[in-house]
Amino acid sequence: MAASPLTIGIDEVREHRGWFFAWGIVLIVLGAIALGSSFITTMLSVLFLGWILIFGGLFAIIHAVVRRRWHGFFLNLLAGVLYAVAGFLIITNPAMAAVTLTLLIAMLLVAIGIFRLVVAFSLPFHHRGWLILSGIVSIVLGAMIWDSWPVSGLWVIGMFIGIDLIFDGWTELMLALIAGRSAPA
């Protein structure tokens, strides 16, 4: 009998379900810590982004200089300088970077929500109520973030990271539990 796409890999999960279970617990705990200290999580994630941009920019500059006879020299050099400058600006003022990124997230959520509603009301398909609900939730979340901006910029990113870690941990836990229940006899 051919394996279903839904059952591929379940043997791996079943064999190592203790690890999946433990990893799920770790992610849930880390998510709870991130939620409990969303300001610190936001600042750390923004600083991490800044350092990644600085190092990426430096490597792009080095690449451009080493390969200066290549036609893409100026593009790589310019991109490297822009990355490094953006990273430096983020590192020197992580709170302002977090506030700015949070405003972009709020605008993105509103735009995505509007797009989902337009699609849901423009195209006939089954279960479009879920797309309508998703659009409304995106708009409401974006509006809530925007309404409390700029203060929300100091905690929203950390809160999103915490929520994502908790849901990811919950998924790992459920995989471990389901694999345990479906163990072959």
Rosetta constraint file for C-alpha pairs under 8 A:
AtomPair CA 3 CA 7 HARMONIC 6.39 0.50
AtomPair CA 3 CA 8 HARMONIC 6.35 0.50
AtomPair CA 4 CA 8 HARMONIC 6.37 0.50
AtomPair CA 9 CA 13 HARMONIC 6.51 0.50
AtomPair CA 10 CA 14 HARMONIC 5.92 0.50
AtomPair CA 10 CA 179 HARMONIC 6.52 0.50
AtomPair CA 11 CA 15 HARMONIC 5.97 0.50
AtomPair CA 11 CA 179 HARMONIC 7.83 0.50
AtomPair CA 12 CA 16 HARMONIC 6.23 0.50
AtomPair CA 13 CA 17 HARMONIC 5.23 0.50
AtomPair CA 13 CA 20 HARMONIC 7.11 0.50
AtomPair CA 13 CA 175 HARMONIC 7.15 0.50
AtomPair CA 13 CA 176 HARMONIC 6.55 0.50
AtomPair CA 13 CA 179 HARMONIC 6.27 0.50
AtomPair CA 14 CA 176 HARMONIC 6.92 0.50
AtomPair CA 14 CA 179 HARMONIC 4.80 0.50
AtomPair CA 14 CA 180 HARMONIC 6.18 0.50
AtomPair CA 14 CA 183 HARMONIC 6.89 0.50
AtomPair CA 16 CA 20 HARMONIC 6.56 0.50
AtomPair CA 17 CA 21 HARMONIC 5.93 0.50
AtomPair CA 17 CA 175 HARMONIC 7.74 0.50
AtomPair CA 17 CA 176 HARMONIC 4.65 0.50
AtomPair CA 17 CA 177 HARMONIC 7.62 0.50
AtomPair CA 17 CA 179 HARMONIC 6.90 0.50
AtomPair CA 17 CA 180 HARMONIC 7.14 0.50
AtomPair CA 18 CA 22 HARMONIC 6.06 0.50
AtomPair CA 18 CA 176 HARMONIC 7.03 0.50
AtomPair CA 19 CA 23 HARMONIC 5.89 0.50
AtomPair CA 20 CA 24 HARMONIC 6.02 0.50
AtomPair CA 20 CA 172 HARMONIC 5.53 0.50
AtomPair CA 20 CA 173 HARMONIC 6.40 0.50
AtomPair CA 20 CA 175 HARMONIC 7.25 0.50
AtomPair CA 20 CA 176 HARMONIC 5.57 0.50
AtomPair CA 21 CA 25 HARMONIC 6.37 0.50
AtomPair CA 21 CA 172 HARMONIC 6.30 0.50
AtomPair CA 21 CA 173 HARMONIC 4.81 0.50
AtomPair CA 21 CA 174 HARMONIC 8.00 0.50
AtomPair CA 21 CA 175 HARMONIC 7.94 0.50
AtomPair CA 21 CA 176 HARMONIC 5.40 0.50
AtomPair CA 21 CA 177 HARMONIC 7.63 0.50
AtomPair CA 22 CA 26 HARMONIC 6.23 0.50
AtomPair CA 22 CA 173 HARMONIC 7.81 0.50
AtomPair CA 23 CA 27 HARMONIC 6.14 0.50
AtomPair CA 23 CA 169 HARMONIC 6.89 0.50
AtomPair CA 23 CA 172 HARMONIC 6.91 0.50
AtomPair CA 23 CA 173 HARMONIC 7.79 0.50
AtomPair CA 24 CA 28 HARMONIC 6.18 0.50
AtomPair CA 24 CA 168 HARMONIC 7.24 0.50
AtomPair CA 24 CA 169 HARMONIC 3.82 0.50
AtomPair CA 24 CA 170 HARMONIC 5.95 0.50
AtomPair CA 24 CA 171 HARMONIC 7.18 0.50
AtomPair CA 24 CA 172 HARMONIC 4.76 0.50
AtomPair CA 24 CA 173 HARMONIC 4.90 0.50
AtomPair CA 25 CA 29 HARMONIC 6.16 0.50
AtomPair CA 25 CA 169 HARMONIC 6.19 0.50
AtomPair CA 25 CA 170 HARMONIC 7.83 0.50
AtomPair CA 25 CA 173 HARMONIC 7.12 0.50
AtomPair CA 26 CA 30 HARMONIC 6.10 0.50
AtomPair CA 26 CA 169 HARMONIC 7.17 0.50
AtomPair CA 27 CA 31 HARMONIC 5.94 0.50
AtomPair CA 27 CA 165 HARMONIC 5.46 0.50
AtomPair CA 27 CA 166 HARMONIC 6.06 0.50
AtomPair CA 27 CA 168 HARMONIC 6.90 0.50
AtomPair CA 27 CA 169 HARMONIC 4.61 0.50
AtomPair CA 28 CA 32 HARMONIC 6.12 0.50
AtomPair CA 28 CA 165 HARMONIC 6.15 0.50
AtomPair CA 28 CA 166 HARMONIC 4.37 0.50
AtomPair CA 28 CA 167 HARMONIC 7.52 0.50
AtomPair CA 28 CA 168 HARMONIC 7.73 0.50
AtomPair CA 28 CA 169 HARMONIC 5.00 0.50
AtomPair CA 28 CA 170 HARMONIC 6.86 0.50
AtomPair CA 29 CA 33 HARMONIC 6.21 0.50
AtomPair CA 29 CA 166 HARMONIC 7.57 0.50
AtomPair CA 30 CA 34 HARMONIC 6.07 0.50
AtomPair CA 30 CA 162 HARMONIC 7.27 0.50
AtomPair CA 30 CA 165 HARMONIC 6.87 0.50
AtomPair CA 30 CA 166 HARMONIC 7.66 0.50
AtomPair CA 31 CA 35 HARMONIC 6.08 0.50
AtomPair CA 31 CA 161 HARMONIC 7.15 0.50
AtomPair CA 31 CA 162 HARMONIC 3.99 0.50
AtomPair CA 31 CA 163 HARMONIC 6.19 0.50
AtomPair CA 31 CA 164 HARMONIC 7.26 0.50
AtomPair CA 31 CA 165 HARMONIC 4.68 0.50
AtomPair CA 31 CA 166 HARMONIC 4.88 0.50
AtomPair CA 32 CA 36 HARMONIC 6.02 0.50
AtomPair CA 32 CA 162 HARMONIC 6.23 0.50
AtomPair CA 32 CA 163 HARMONIC 8.00 0.50
AtomPair CA 32 CA 166 HARMONIC 7.00 0.50
AtomPair CA 33 CA 37 HARMONIC 6.12 0.50
AtomPair CA 33 CA 162 HARMONIC 7.36 0.50
AtomPair CA 34 CA 38 HARMONIC 5.36 0.50
AtomPair CA 34 CA 40 HARMONIC 7.91 0.50
AtomPair CA 34 CA 41 HARMONIC 5.72 0.50
AtomPair CA 34 CA 158 HARMONIC 6.19 0.50
AtomPair CA 34 CA 159 HARMONIC 6.76 0.50
AtomPair CA 34 CA 161 HARMONIC 6.93 0.50
AtomPair CA 34 CA 162 HARMONIC 4.69 0.50
AtomPair CA 35 CA 158 HARMONIC 6.64 0.50
AtomPair CA 35 CA 159 HARMONIC 5.16 0.50
AtomPair CA 35 CA 161 HARMONIC 7.85 0.50
AtomPair CA 35 CA 162 HARMONIC 4.88 0.50
AtomPair CA 35 CA 163 HARMONIC 7.12 0.50
AtomPair CA 37 CA 41 HARMONIC 6.22 0.50
AtomPair CA 37 CA 158 HARMONIC 7.55 0.50
AtomPair CA 38 CA 42 HARMONIC 5.89 0.50
AtomPair CA 38 CA 154 HARMONIC 7.93 0.50
AtomPair CA 38 CA 155 HARMONIC 5.00 0.50
AtomPair CA 38 CA 156 HARMONIC 7.20 0.50
AtomPair CA 38 CA 157 HARMONIC 7.42 0.50
AtomPair CA 38 CA 158 HARMONIC 4.20 0.50
AtomPair CA 38 CA 159 HARMONIC 5.25 0.50
AtomPair CA 38 CA 162 HARMONIC 7.59 0.50
AtomPair CA 39 CA 43 HARMONIC 6.23 0.50
AtomPair CA 39 CA 154 HARMONIC 5.55 0.50
AtomPair CA 39 CA 155 HARMONIC 4.62 0.50
AtomPair CA 39 CA 158 HARMONIC 6.22 0.50
AtomPair CA 40 CA 44 HARMONIC 6.03 0.50
AtomPair CA 40 CA 158 HARMONIC 7.32 0.50
AtomPair CA 41 CA 45 HARMONIC 6.05 0.50
AtomPair CA 41 CA 155 HARMONIC 7.88 0.50
AtomPair CA 41 CA 157 HARMONIC 7.59 0.50
AtomPair CA 41 CA 158 HARMONIC 4.62 0.50
AtomPair CA 41 CA 159 HARMONIC 7.93 0.50
AtomPair CA 41 CA 161 HARMONIC 7.82 0.50
AtomPair CA 42 CA 46 HARMONIC 6.14 0.50
AtomPair CA 42 CA 98 HARMONIC 7.01 0.50
AtomPair CA 42 CA 154 HARMONIC 6.57 0.50
AtomPair CA 42 CA 155 HARMONIC 5.94 0.50
AtomPair CA 42 CA 156 HARMONIC 7.27 0.50
AtomPair CA 42 CA 157 HARMONIC 5.17 0.50
AtomPair CA 42 CA 158 HARMONIC 4.20 0.50
AtomPair CA 42 CA 159 HARMONIC 7.82 0.50
AtomPair CA 43 CA 47 HARMONIC 6.06 0.50
AtomPair CA 43 CA 94 HARMONIC 6.20 0.50
AtomPair CA 43 CA 95 HARMONIC 6.82 0.50
AtomPair CA 43 CA 98 HARMONIC 7.17 0.50
AtomPair CA 43 CA 154 HARMONIC 7.64 0.50
AtomPair CA 43 CA 158 HARMONIC 7.91 0.50
AtomPair CA 44 CA 48 HARMONIC 6.03 0.50
AtomPair CA 45 CA 49 HARMONIC 6.20 0.50
AtomPair CA 45 CA 158 HARMONIC 7.68 0.50
AtomPair CA 46 CA 50 HARMONIC 6.24 0.50
AtomPair CA 46 CA 90 HARMONIC 7.12 0.50
AtomPair CA 46 CA 91 HARMONIC 7.87 0.50
AtomPair CA 46 CA 94 HARMONIC 6.08 0.50
AtomPair CA 46 CA 97 HARMONIC 7.09 0.50
AtomPair CA 46 CA 98 HARMONIC 6.33 0.50
AtomPair CA 47 CA 51 HARMONIC 6.28 0.50
AtomPair CA 47 CA 90 HARMONIC 6.75 0.50
AtomPair CA 47 CA 91 HARMONIC 5.58 0.50
AtomPair CA 47 CA 94 HARMONIC 6.24 0.50
AtomPair CA 48 CA 52 HARMONIC 6.20 0.50
AtomPair CA 49 CA 53 HARMONIC 6.23 0.50
AtomPair CA 49 CA 87 HARMONIC 7.23 0.50
AtomPair CA 49 CA 90 HARMONIC 7.88 0.50
AtomPair CA 50 CA 54 HARMONIC 6.25 0.50
AtomPair CA 50 CA 86 HARMONIC 7.23 0.50
AtomPair CA 50 CA 87 HARMONIC 3.96 0.50
AtomPair CA 50 CA 88 HARMONIC 6.48 0.50
AtomPair CA 50 CA 89 HARMONIC 7.69 0.50
AtomPair CA 50 CA 90 HARMONIC 5.14 0.50
AtomPair CA 50 CA 91 HARMONIC 5.39 0.50
AtomPair CA 51 CA 55 HARMONIC 6.15 0.50
AtomPair CA 51 CA 87 HARMONIC 5.98 0.50
AtomPair CA 51 CA 88 HARMONIC 7.75 0.50
AtomPair CA 51 CA 91 HARMONIC 7.12 0.50
AtomPair CA 52 CA 56 HARMONIC 5.90 0.50
AtomPair CA 52 CA 87 HARMONIC 7.24 0.50
AtomPair CA 53 CA 57 HARMONIC 5.84 0.50
AtomPair CA 53 CA 83 HARMONIC 5.20 0.50
AtomPair CA 53 CA 84 HARMONIC 5.76 0.50
AtomPair CA 53 CA 86 HARMONIC 6.91 0.50
AtomPair CA 53 CA 87 HARMONIC 4.71 0.50
AtomPair CA 54 CA 58 HARMONIC 6.15 0.50
AtomPair CA 54 CA 83 HARMONIC 6.14 0.50
AtomPair CA 54 CA 84 HARMONIC 4.13 0.50
AtomPair CA 54 CA 85 HARMONIC 7.23 0.50
AtomPair CA 54 CA 86 HARMONIC 7.57 0.50
AtomPair CA 54 CA 87 HARMONIC 4.82 0.50
AtomPair CA 54 CA 88 HARMONIC 6.51 0.50
AtomPair CA 55 CA 59 HARMONIC 6.19 0.50
AtomPair CA 55 CA 84 HARMONIC 7.12 0.50
AtomPair CA 56 CA 60 HARMONIC 6.16 0.50
AtomPair CA 56 CA 80 HARMONIC 7.05 0.50
AtomPair CA 56 CA 83 HARMONIC 6.81 0.50
AtomPair CA 56 CA 84 HARMONIC 7.26 0.50
AtomPair CA 57 CA 61 HARMONIC 6.16 0.50
AtomPair CA 57 CA 79 HARMONIC 7.01 0.50
AtomPair CA 57 CA 80 HARMONIC 3.81 0.50
AtomPair CA 57 CA 81 HARMONIC 5.92 0.50
AtomPair CA 57 CA 82 HARMONIC 7.08 0.50
AtomPair CA 57 CA 83 HARMONIC 4.62 0.50
AtomPair CA 57 CA 84 HARMONIC 4.51 0.50
AtomPair CA 58 CA 62 HARMONIC 6.15 0.50
AtomPair CA 58 CA 80 HARMONIC 6.08 0.50
AtomPair CA 58 CA 81 HARMONIC 7.55 0.50
AtomPair CA 58 CA 84 HARMONIC 6.45 0.50
AtomPair CA 59 CA 63 HARMONIC 5.97 0.50
AtomPair CA 59 CA 80 HARMONIC 7.20 0.50
AtomPair CA 60 CA 64 HARMONIC 6.08 0.50
AtomPair CA 60 CA 76 HARMONIC 5.85 0.50
AtomPair CA 60 CA 77 HARMONIC 6.51 0.50
AtomPair CA 60 CA 79 HARMONIC 7.09 0.50
AtomPair CA 60 CA 80 HARMONIC 4.62 0.50
AtomPair CA 61 CA 65 HARMONIC 6.18 0.50
AtomPair CA 61 CA 76 HARMONIC 6.56 0.50
AtomPair CA 61 CA 77 HARMONIC 4.98 0.50
AtomPair CA 61 CA 78 HARMONIC 7.93 0.50
AtomPair CA 61 CA 79 HARMONIC 7.93 0.50
AtomPair CA 61 CA 80 HARMONIC 4.92 0.50
AtomPair CA 61 CA 81 HARMONIC 6.81 0.50
AtomPair CA 62 CA 66 HARMONIC 6.03 0.50
AtomPair CA 63 CA 67 HARMONIC 6.00 0.50
AtomPair CA 63 CA 76 HARMONIC 7.41 0.50
AtomPair CA 64 CA 68 HARMONIC 5.47 0.50
AtomPair CA 64 CA 72 HARMONIC 7.66 0.50
AtomPair CA 64 CA 73 HARMONIC 4.99 0.50
AtomPair CA 64 CA 74 HARMONIC 7.31 0.50
AtomPair CA 64 CA 76 HARMONIC 5.37 0.50
AtomPair CA 64 CA 77 HARMONIC 5.35 0.50
AtomPair CA 65 CA 73 HARMONIC 7.30 0.50
AtomPair CA 65 CA 77 HARMONIC 7.54 0.50
AtomPair CA 67 CA 73 HARMONIC 6.77 0.50
AtomPair CA 68 CA 73 HARMONIC 5.14 0.50
AtomPair CA 69 CA 73 HARMONIC 6.95 0.50
AtomPair CA 72 CA 76 HARMONIC 6.06 0.50
AtomPair CA 73 CA 77 HARMONIC 6.00 0.50
AtomPair CA 74 CA 78 HARMONIC 5.87 0.50
AtomPair CA 75 CA 79 HARMONIC 5.99 0.50
AtomPair CA 76 CA 80 HARMONIC 5.94 0.50
AtomPair CA 77 CA 81 HARMONIC 6.17 0.50
AtomPair CA 78 CA 82 HARMONIC 6.12 0.50
AtomPair CA 79 CA 83 HARMONIC 6.07 0.50
AtomPair CA 80 CA 84 HARMONIC 6.09 0.50
AtomPair CA 81 CA 85 HARMONIC 6.01 0.50
AtomPair CA 82 CA 86 HARMONIC 5.99 0.50
AtomPair CA 83 CA 87 HARMONIC 6.05 0.50
AtomPair CA 84 CA 88 HARMONIC 6.06 0.50
AtomPair CA 85 CA 89 HARMONIC 6.13 0.50
AtomPair CA 86 CA 90 HARMONIC 6.20 0.50
AtomPair CA 87 CA 91 HARMONIC 6.13 0.50
AtomPair CA 88 CA 92 HARMONIC 6.07 0.50
AtomPair CA 89 CA 93 HARMONIC 6.21 0.50
AtomPair CA 89 CA 94 HARMONIC 7.98 0.50
AtomPair CA 89 CA 97 HARMONIC 7.96 0.50
AtomPair CA 90 CA 94 HARMONIC 5.11 0.50
AtomPair CA 90 CA 96 HARMONIC 7.77 0.50
AtomPair CA 90 CA 97 HARMONIC 5.52 0.50
AtomPair CA 93 CA 97 HARMONIC 6.39 0.50
AtomPair CA 94 CA 98 HARMONIC 6.00 0.50
AtomPair CA 95 CA 99 HARMONIC 6.18 0.50
AtomPair CA 95 CA 153 HARMONIC 7.75 0.50
AtomPair CA 95 CA 154 HARMONIC 6.56 0.50
AtomPair CA 96 CA 100 HARMONIC 6.11 0.50
AtomPair CA 97 CA 101 HARMONIC 6.03 0.50
AtomPair CA 98 CA 102 HARMONIC 5.97 0.50
AtomPair CA 98 CA 153 HARMONIC 5.43 0.50
AtomPair CA 98 CA 154 HARMONIC 6.23 0.50
AtomPair CA 98 CA 157 HARMONIC 7.56 0.50
AtomPair CA 99 CA 103 HARMONIC 6.33 0.50
AtomPair CA 99 CA 149 HARMONIC 7.60 0.50
AtomPair CA 99 CA 150 HARMONIC 5.79 0.50
AtomPair CA 99 CA 151 HARMONIC 7.50 0.50
AtomPair CA 99 CA 152 HARMONIC 7.31 0.50
AtomPair CA 99 CA 153 HARMONIC 3.87 0.50
AtomPair CA 99 CA 154 HARMONIC 6.25 0.50
AtomPair CA 100 CA 104 HARMONIC 6.45 0.50
AtomPair CA 100 CA 153 HARMONIC 7.16 0.50
AtomPair CA 101 CA 105 HARMONIC 6.21 0.50
AtomPair CA 101 CA 153 HARMONIC 7.42 0.50
AtomPair CA 102 CA 106 HARMONIC 6.18 0.50
AtomPair CA 102 CA 145 HARMONIC 7.73 0.50
AtomPair CA 102 CA 152 HARMONIC 7.32 0.50
AtomPair CA 102 CA 153 HARMONIC 4.98 0.50
AtomPair CA 102 CA 156 HARMONIC 6.83 0.50
AtomPair CA 102 CA 157 HARMONIC 6.90 0.50
AtomPair CA 103 CA 107 HARMONIC 6.23 0.50
AtomPair CA 103 CA 145 HARMONIC 7.67 0.50
AtomPair CA 103 CA 146 HARMONIC 6.52 0.50
AtomPair CA 103 CA 149 HARMONIC 7.12 0.50
AtomPair CA 103 CA 150 HARMONIC 7.73 0.50
AtomPair CA 103 CA 153 HARMONIC 7.16 0.50
AtomPair CA 104 CA 108 HARMONIC 6.02 0.50
AtomPair CA 105 CA 109 HARMONIC 6.11 0.50
AtomPair CA 105 CA 142 HARMONIC 7.33 0.50
AtomPair CA 106 CA 110 HARMONIC 6.33 0.50
AtomPair CA 106 CA 141 HARMONIC 7.43 0.50
AtomPair CA 106 CA 142 HARMONIC 4.15 0.50
AtomPair CA 106 CA 143 HARMONIC 6.75 0.50
AtomPair CA 106 CA 145 HARMONIC 5.79 0.50
AtomPair CA 106 CA 146 HARMONIC 5.72 0.50
AtomPair CA 107 CA 111 HARMONIC 6.12 0.50
AtomPair CA 107 CA 142 HARMONIC 6.37 0.50
AtomPair CA 107 CA 146 HARMONIC 7.71 0.50
AtomPair CA 108 CA 112 HARMONIC 5.97 0.50
AtomPair CA 108 CA 142 HARMONIC 7.47 0.50
AtomPair CA 109 CA 113 HARMONIC 5.99 0.50
AtomPair CA 109 CA 138 HARMONIC 5.16 0.50
AtomPair CA 109 CA 139 HARMONIC 5.97 0.50
AtomPair CA 109 CA 141 HARMONIC 7.01 0.50
AtomPair CA 109 CA 142 HARMONIC 4.91 0.50
AtomPair CA 110 CA 114 HARMONIC 6.17 0.50
AtomPair CA 110 CA 138 HARMONIC 6.06 0.50
AtomPair CA 110 CA 139 HARMONIC 4.38 0.50
AtomPair CA 110 CA 140 HARMONIC 7.62 0.50
AtomPair CA 110 CA 141 HARMONIC 7.82 0.50
AtomPair CA 110 CA 142 HARMONIC 5.14 0.50
AtomPair CA 110 CA 143 HARMONIC 6.91 0.50
AtomPair CA 111 CA 115 HARMONIC 6.16 0.50
AtomPair CA 111 CA 139 HARMONIC 7.57 0.50
AtomPair CA 112 CA 116 HARMONIC 6.12 0.50
AtomPair CA 112 CA 135 HARMONIC 7.02 0.50
AtomPair CA 112 CA 138 HARMONIC 6.87 0.50
AtomPair CA 112 CA 139 HARMONIC 7.67 0.50
AtomPair CA 113 CA 117 HARMONIC 6.27 0.50
AtomPair CA 113 CA 134 HARMONIC 7.07 0.50
AtomPair CA 113 CA 135 HARMONIC 3.82 0.50
AtomPair CA 113 CA 136 HARMONIC 6.06 0.50
AtomPair CA 113 CA 137 HARMONIC 7.29 0.50
AtomPair CA 113 CA 138 HARMONIC 4.81 0.50
AtomPair CA 113 CA 139 HARMONIC 4.94 0.50
AtomPair CA 114 CA 118 HARMONIC 6.16 0.50
AtomPair CA 114 CA 135 HARMONIC 6.32 0.50
AtomPair CA 114 CA 139 HARMONIC 6.99 0.50
AtomPair CA 115 CA 119 HARMONIC 6.16 0.50
AtomPair CA 115 CA 135 HARMONIC 7.49 0.50
AtomPair CA 116 CA 120 HARMONIC 5.98 0.50
AtomPair CA 116 CA 131 HARMONIC 6.25 0.50
AtomPair CA 116 CA 132 HARMONIC 6.69 0.50
AtomPair CA 116 CA 134 HARMONIC 7.36 0.50
AtomPair CA 116 CA 135 HARMONIC 5.01 0.50
AtomPair CA 117 CA 121 HARMONIC 6.10 0.50
AtomPair CA 117 CA 131 HARMONIC 7.09 0.50
AtomPair CA 117 CA 132 HARMONIC 5.47 0.50
AtomPair CA 117 CA 135 HARMONIC 5.46 0.50
AtomPair CA 117 CA 136 HARMONIC 7.52 0.50
AtomPair CA 118 CA 122 HARMONIC 5.86 0.50
AtomPair CA 119 CA 123 HARMONIC 5.90 0.50
AtomPair CA 120 CA 124 HARMONIC 7.38 0.50
AtomPair CA 120 CA 128 HARMONIC 5.77 0.50
AtomPair CA 120 CA 129 HARMONIC 7.73 0.50
AtomPair CA 120 CA 131 HARMONIC 6.11 0.50
AtomPair CA 120 CA 132 HARMONIC 6.00 0.50
AtomPair CA 124 CA 128 HARMONIC 7.76 0.50
AtomPair CA 127 CA 131 HARMONIC 7.69 0.50
AtomPair CA 128 CA 132 HARMONIC 6.27 0.50
AtomPair CA 129 CA 133 HARMONIC 6.08 0.50
AtomPair CA 130 CA 134 HARMONIC 6.04 0.50
AtomPair CA 131 CA 135 HARMONIC 6.06 0.50
AtomPair CA 132 CA 136 HARMONIC 6.19 0.50
AtomPair CA 133 CA 137 HARMONIC 6.11 0.50
AtomPair CA 134 CA 138 HARMONIC 6.16 0.50
AtomPair CA 135 CA 139 HARMONIC 6.22 0.50
AtomPair CA 136 CA 140 HARMONIC 6.07 0.50
AtomPair CA 137 CA 141 HARMONIC 6.03 0.50
AtomPair CA 138 CA 142 HARMONIC 6.04 0.50
AtomPair CA 139 CA 143 HARMONIC 5.97 0.50
AtomPair CA 140 CA 144 HARMONIC 6.01 0.50
AtomPair CA 141 CA 145 HARMONIC 6.20 0.50
AtomPair CA 142 CA 146 HARMONIC 6.01 0.50
AtomPair CA 143 CA 147 HARMONIC 5.79 0.50
AtomPair CA 144 CA 148 HARMONIC 6.41 0.50
AtomPair CA 145 CA 149 HARMONIC 6.04 0.50
AtomPair CA 145 CA 152 HARMONIC 6.04 0.50
AtomPair CA 145 CA 156 HARMONIC 7.64 0.50
AtomPair CA 146 CA 150 HARMONIC 7.79 0.50
AtomPair CA 146 CA 152 HARMONIC 7.81 0.50
AtomPair CA 148 CA 152 HARMONIC 5.48 0.50
AtomPair CA 149 CA 153 HARMONIC 6.25 0.50
AtomPair CA 150 CA 154 HARMONIC 7.64 0.50
AtomPair CA 151 CA 155 HARMONIC 7.73 0.50
AtomPair CA 152 CA 156 HARMONIC 5.62 0.50
AtomPair CA 153 CA 157 HARMONIC 7.26 0.50
AtomPair CA 155 CA 159 HARMONIC 6.11 0.50
AtomPair CA 156 CA 160 HARMONIC 6.11 0.50
AtomPair CA 157 CA 161 HARMONIC 6.23 0.50
AtomPair CA 158 CA 162 HARMONIC 6.14 0.50
AtomPair CA 159 CA 163 HARMONIC 6.14 0.50
AtomPair CA 160 CA 164 HARMONIC 6.08 0.50
AtomPair CA 161 CA 165 HARMONIC 6.15 0.50
AtomPair CA 162 CA 166 HARMONIC 6.23 0.50
AtomPair CA 163 CA 167 HARMONIC 6.24 0.50
AtomPair CA 164 CA 168 HARMONIC 6.02 0.50
AtomPair CA 165 CA 169 HARMONIC 5.98 0.50
AtomPair CA 166 CA 170 HARMONIC 6.07 0.50
AtomPair CA 167 CA 171 HARMONIC 6.15 0.50
AtomPair CA 168 CA 172 HARMONIC 6.39 0.50
AtomPair CA 169 CA 173 HARMONIC 6.21 0.50
AtomPair CA 170 CA 174 HARMONIC 6.13 0.50
AtomPair CA 171 CA 175 HARMONIC 6.15 0.50
AtomPair CA 172 CA 176 HARMONIC 6.30 0.50
AtomPair CA 173 CA 177 HARMONIC 6.23 0.50
AtomPair CA 174 CA 178 HARMONIC 5.93 0.50
AtomPair CA 175 CA 179 HARMONIC 5.96 0.50
AtomPair CA 176 CA 180 HARMONIC 6.17 0.50
AtomPair CA 177 CA 181 HARMONIC 6.35 0.50
AtomPair CA 178 CA 182 HARMONIC 6.16 0.50
AtomPair CA 179 CA 183 HARMONIC 6.20 0.50
